[in-house]
Amino acid sequence: MFLSVNKLPNIIPQGDKPNPKAAQALQEGLGGQFGEMRTMMQYLFQNMNFRGDGTSYKDLLRSIAAEEMGHVELVANTINVLLEGASVPSEQPEELPLSVALESPLEKDGTASTIREH
């Protein structure tokens, strides 16, 4: 069981202007190959999978999973703060909400990529 307190442990200050590139970099730390989401899920799964008389280990894993949930929340909120004001409301409701992201992604080598329809 988890207790949720609707308050972040650290205040995340608003920047002078939106910073989508910094948010993009943090996104990797949140959900990338070695990101906080992966770590949280590993500890959470191992906690639920523990059998036998190793209750102290199960409690330890649960505590680590709960701490990782806090990391996920902090990183996600930081991304939201960095993106605050970055998008403008669309006048066309059928438009993709992330169409701006599809227009200008960069590949790992720094070259621009394009989305091709098949």
Beta strands, then each sheet from edge to edge (+ up, - down):
end
